[in-house]
Amino acid sequence: MELIQMYSMSNNGLYIFTKNNKNVYSLNRIESIRHNCSPIILFEKLPCLSTNISFGNKDEFGIFINADGTIIYILNIKTNQLKTHAITKQNLSYHDKITCSQIHPNEECLALGTQSESTVSYLHWHSLPVLCLSFSTDGSYLLSGGHECVLVKWLFRKSEPTFRPRLGAPIIYVTSSNDQTFYVCTHSDNTLHLIGSNLSIQRTIGGINHIFLPQQASLPAGIHAFNCQQALVMNRGKPDYLQFTSSDNGKLLYNLDIIGENYVSQNEIAEQCIFTDIKRLAIDPSGLFLIFIKK
């Protein structure tokens, strides 16, 4: 049996999604991690590999979507019932497919992000597919993020957005602390931002940045030694930045912005993003000067 995903419950329990050797997916529950509890099978045969899983409404309901984003599955945990809702042009208007989902923590309400640019309670701001959604613990706020690299905080029921822009890379996951004093965003470049309730960045945590634009070359300017700090220098990750990595342990030391341009997302998901790339790089032996060619 293979463990696929785990989700915590409000009472210190766990929901566990597994796959057996016949590629059958199931949902199990452990009542408490504080005691020696055996897993309880809730759904022995799920119809597909579950993605964008969310539990809410006092752990009475769960929701997930299929990999194609065309079917919504709603789990009734109390009655062990599974309801299926197929996405059609009639019930989603012009939207192509569901990209992420989140269930309200206290109400029978779903938030669905779509490929066609908005959140399906018609809280419209995103110009590109929504990648992640999260309600605050009390359900008063809805957080959304995507390719625009902007965290959007919606006042639930009033459709009033506030923004934390220029986060550097697409947001792929967002969540809120239990006391709602801070939020955490995970980005496609291997960076994590800790953001206060006033949407100011409190801390940034990250390792070696990943490439997140398809047209980026792997190492366009190569890898160079920076002997003054026992570091390796490369431009693999955020556009316009150099990464300084320790040659001893391979950990990221810091990023250096040498172009001074903000990354701007494309207008359409199929478009190529325009950015300044560093094509050649040289560091003089003394470590005082750095020369580069940009394009």
C-alpha positions as CSV (number, residue, x, y, z in Angstrom):
1,M,0.0,0.0,0.0
2,E,1.3,3.5,-1.0
3,L,0.6,6.6,1.0
4,I,-0.6,9.4,-1.3
5,Q,-1.6,12.3,0.9
6,M,-2.4,13.2,4.6
7,Y,-4.6,15.9,6.0
8,S,-5.0,16.9,9.6
9,M,-8.4,17.1,11.4
10,S,-9.5,19.7,13.9
11,N,-9.4,17.1,16.7
12,N,-5.8,16.0,16.2
13,G,-6.8,13.2,13.8
14,L,-5.7,12.5,10.3
15,Y,-7.3,11.8,6.9
16,I,-5.0,9.5,4.9
17,F,-5.4,8.8,1.1
18,T,-3.7,5.5,0.0
19,K,-3.3,3.5,-3.2
20,N,-3.0,-0.3,-3.2
21,N,-1.1,-2.5,-5.6
22,K,-4.1,-2.6,-7.9
23,N,-4.1,1.2,-8.3
24,V,-7.3,1.5,-6.2
25,Y,-7.5,4.7,-4.1
26,S,-9.1,4.8,-0.7
27,L,-9.7,7.2,2.2
28,N,-8.8,6.3,5.8
29,R,-9.1,8.2,9.1
30,I,-7.1,8.0,12.3
31,E,-9.1,9.4,15.1
32,S,-6.2,10.8,17.1
33,I,-2.4,10.9,16.7
34,R,-2.1,11.3,20.5
35,H,-3.2,7.7,21.0
36,N,-2.5,4.3,19.4
37,C,-5.4,4.3,17.0
38,S,-5.8,2.0,14.0
39,P,-6.9,3.6,10.6
40,I,-10.6,3.4,9.8
41,I,-11.6,2.9,6.2
42,L,-14.1,5.6,5.2
43,F,-14.1,5.0,1.4
44,E,-12.6,1.8,0.1
45,K,-12.7,2.6,-3.6
46,L,-12.4,6.3,-4.7
47,P,-13.1,6.9,-8.4
48,C,-9.8,8.6,-9.1
49,L,-6.6,10.0,-7.7
50,S,-7.7,12.9,-5.5
51,T,-6.3,16.4,-6.1
52,N,-6.9,19.7,-4.4
53,I,-8.4,18.0,-1.3
54,S,-10.1,20.1,1.3
55,F,-12.0,19.4,4.5
56,G,-14.3,21.8,6.3
57,N,-17.7,22.5,7.9
58,K,-16.5,21.0,11.2
59,D,-14.9,18.0,9.4
60,E,-18.3,16.8,8.2
61,F,-17.6,17.3,4.5
62,G,-14.6,16.9,2.2
63,I,-14.1,17.9,-1.4
64,F,-11.7,17.0,-4.2
65,I,-11.4,17.2,-8.0
66,N,-10.2,14.8,-10.6
67,A,-6.9,15.4,-12.4
68,D,-8.6,16.8,-15.5
69,G,-10.5,19.4,-13.4
70,T,-13.8,18.3,-14.9
71,I,-15.5,16.5,-11.9
72,I,-16.1,17.7,-8.3
73,Y,-16.5,15.0,-5.6
74,I,-18.1,15.9,-2.3
75,L,-17.6,13.5,0.6
76,N,-20.1,13.3,3.4
77,I,-17.9,12.0,6.2
78,K,-20.8,11.3,8.6
79,T,-22.9,9.2,6.2
80,N,-20.0,7.9,4.1
81,Q,-21.6,9.1,0.9
82,L,-19.9,10.4,-2.2
83,K,-21.6,12.9,-4.6
84,T,-20.3,13.6,-8.0
85,H,-20.8,16.9,-10.0
86,A,-19.6,16.9,-13.5
87,I,-18.4,20.3,-14.9
88,T,-20.4,21.4,-17.9
89,K,-20.8,24.6,-19.9
90,Q,-24.2,25.0,-18.4
91,N,-23.1,25.1,-14.7
92,L,-19.8,26.9,-15.2
93,S,-20.6,29.3,-17.9
94,Y,-17.5,30.0,-20.0
95,H,-15.1,28.3,-17.6
96,D,-13.0,25.5,-19.0
97,K,-12.1,23.5,-16.0
98,I,-11.6,23.6,-12.2
99,T,-7.9,24.2,-11.1
100,C,-8.3,24.2,-7.3
101,S,-11.0,23.9,-4.6
102,Q,-11.6,24.8,-1.0
103,I,-14.5,24.1,1.3
104,H,-15.7,26.7,3.9
105,P,-14.7,25.8,7.5
106,N,-18.1,26.5,8.9
107,E,-20.7,26.8,6.1
108,E,-21.9,24.6,3.3
109,C,-20.1,26.7,0.7
110,L,-17.4,25.8,-1.8
111,A,-14.8,28.1,-3.5
112,L,-13.6,26.9,-6.9
113,G,-10.7,28.3,-8.9
114,T,-11.0,28.0,-12.6
115,Q,-8.7,28.0,-15.7
116,S,-10.7,30.9,-17.0
117,E,-9.4,33.5,-14.7
118,S,-11.8,33.9,-11.7
119,T,-13.0,32.4,-8.5
120,V,-16.4,30.8,-9.1
121,S,-18.2,32.7,-6.4
122,Y,-17.5,35.4,-9.0
123,L,-14.9,37.2,-6.9
124,H,-13.1,38.3,-10.0
125,W,-9.5,39.7,-10.1
126,H,-7.2,37.0,-11.5
127,S,-6.3,37.3,-15.2
128,L,-4.7,33.9,-15.2
129,P,-5.7,30.5,-13.9
130,V,-6.2,30.4,-10.1
131,L,-3.7,27.8,-8.6
132,C,-4.7,27.8,-4.9
133,L,-7.4,28.8,-2.5
134,S,-7.7,28.8,1.3
135,F,-10.3,30.0,3.8
136,S,-9.2,31.5,7.1
137,T,-10.0,29.5,10.2
138,D,-13.2,31.3,10.9
139,G,-14.2,31.5,7.2
140,S,-14.3,35.3,7.2
141,Y,-11.5,35.6,4.5
142,L,-10.7,33.7,1.4
143,L,-7.1,33.7,0.1
144,S,-6.3,33.1,-3.5
145,G,-3.1,33.0,-5.6
146,G,-1.8,32.1,-9.0
147,H,0.5,33.0,-11.9
148,E,0.3,36.7,-11.2
149,C,2.6,36.3,-8.1
150,V,0.0,38.2,-6.1
151,L,-1.7,37.1,-2.9
152,V,-5.3,38.2,-2.9
153,K,-7.3,38.4,0.4
154,W,-11.0,38.5,-0.1
155,L,-13.4,39.7,2.6
156,F,-16.0,36.8,2.4
157,R,-19.5,37.7,1.4
158,K,-18.5,41.3,0.5
159,S,-16.2,40.6,-2.4
160,E,-13.6,43.1,-1.3
161,P,-10.0,42.2,-2.3
162,T,-6.8,43.5,-0.8
163,F,-3.4,42.5,-2.4
164,R,0.2,41.6,-1.6
165,P,1.9,42.0,-5.0
166,R,5.3,41.2,-6.4
167,L,6.0,38.0,-4.5
168,G,8.5,36.9,-7.2
169,A,7.0,33.6,-8.5
170,P,3.6,32.0,-9.1
171,I,1.8,30.9,-5.8
172,I,1.0,27.2,-5.8
173,Y,-0.2,26.8,-2.2
174,V,-1.5,29.2,0.5
175,T,-2.8,28.6,4.1
176,S,-3.7,30.6,7.2
177,S,-2.5,30.2,10.8
178,N,-5.2,29.2,13.3
179,D,-5.2,32.6,15.0
180,Q,-5.1,34.3,11.6
181,T,-2.1,36.5,12.4
182,F,-0.1,35.3,9.4
183,Y,-0.4,33.5,6.1
184,V,2.1,31.2,4.3
185,C,2.6,31.1,0.5
186,T,4.5,28.4,-1.3
187,H,5.9,29.4,-4.7
188,S,6.9,27.5,-7.8
189,D,10.6,28.7,-7.5
190,N,11.1,26.8,-4.2
191,T,10.4,29.8,-2.0
192,L,8.1,30.2,1.0
193,H,6.8,33.6,2.3
194,L,5.5,34.2,5.8
195,I,3.0,37.1,5.4
196,G,1.4,39.0,8.2
197,S,-2.4,39.7,8.4
198,N,-1.7,43.2,7.1
199,L,-0.1,41.5,4.0
200,S,3.4,42.6,4.8
201,I,6.2,40.0,4.3
202,Q,7.5,38.9,7.7
203,R,10.1,36.3,6.5
204,T,11.2,34.5,3.3
205,I,12.5,31.0,3.4
206,G,14.0,29.2,0.4
207,G,16.6,26.9,-1.0
208,I,18.1,26.9,-4.5
209,N,15.5,28.5,-6.7
210,H,13.8,26.4,-9.4
211,I,13.1,27.5,-13.0
212,F,9.4,28.4,-13.3
213,L,9.3,29.9,-16.8
214,P,9.2,27.3,-19.7
215,Q,11.4,29.5,-21.9
216,Q,14.2,29.8,-19.3
217,A,17.4,28.0,-20.1
218,S,18.8,25.7,-17.4
219,L,22.1,27.5,-16.8
220,P,22.4,30.2,-19.5
221,A,25.5,31.8,-18.0
222,G,27.0,28.7,-16.5
223,I,28.4,28.2,-12.9
224,H,31.1,30.4,-11.6
225,A,33.3,30.2,-8.5
226,F,33.2,33.1,-6.0
227,N,36.3,32.4,-3.8
228,C,35.7,35.3,-1.4
229,Q,32.7,33.5,0.1
230,Q,33.5,29.9,-0.9
231,A,30.4,30.1,-3.1
232,L,29.2,29.1,-6.5
233,V,27.3,31.6,-8.6
234,M,24.6,30.8,-11.1
235,N,21.5,32.3,-12.7
236,R,19.1,29.4,-12.4
237,G,15.8,30.4,-11.0
238,K,14.2,33.9,-10.7
239,P,14.8,36.0,-13.9
240,D,17.3,38.8,-13.4
241,Y,18.8,37.2,-10.2
242,L,22.1,35.5,-9.4
243,Q,22.1,32.7,-6.8
244,F,25.1,32.4,-4.5
245,T,25.3,28.9,-3.2
246,S,27.7,27.5,-0.6
247,S,30.3,25.2,-2.2
248,D,30.7,23.4,1.2
249,N,27.1,22.3,1.8
250,G,25.2,23.2,-1.3
251,K,22.8,25.6,0.5
252,L,21.6,28.9,-0.8
253,L,23.4,31.8,0.7
254,Y,21.5,34.7,-0.9
255,N,20.0,36.0,-4.2
256,L,21.4,39.1,-5.9
257,D,19.2,41.2,-8.1
258,I,21.5,42.7,-10.8
259,I,18.9,43.9,-13.3
260,G,16.4,45.7,-11.0
261,E,13.2,44.8,-12.9
262,N,10.1,43.3,-11.3
263,Y,8.9,40.1,-12.8
264,V,5.6,40.7,-14.7
265,S,3.3,37.8,-15.6
266,Q,2.0,37.3,-19.1
267,N,-1.5,38.4,-20.1
268,E,-2.5,34.9,-21.3
269,I,-1.3,31.6,-20.0
270,A,-0.2,30.5,-23.5
271,E,1.9,33.6,-24.0
272,Q,5.6,33.7,-23.4
273,C,6.7,35.9,-20.6
274,I,9.0,38.8,-21.5
275,F,12.0,39.2,-19.2
276,T,15.6,40.2,-19.2
277,D,17.9,37.2,-19.1
278,I,21.6,37.0,-18.1
279,K,23.5,35.3,-21.0
280,R,27.1,35.7,-20.0
281,L,28.8,36.2,-16.6
282,A,32.4,36.7,-15.4
283,I,33.9,37.4,-11.9
284,D,37.4,38.8,-11.6
285,P,39.8,36.8,-9.4
286,S,39.8,39.4,-6.7
287,G,36.0,39.2,-6.3
288,L,35.6,43.0,-6.6
289,F,34.1,43.1,-10.1
290,L,31.3,41.2,-11.8
291,I,30.6,41.5,-15.5
292,F,27.5,40.2,-17.3
293,I,25.8,40.4,-20.6
294,K,22.0,40.6,-20.6
295,K,19.4,40.1,-23.3
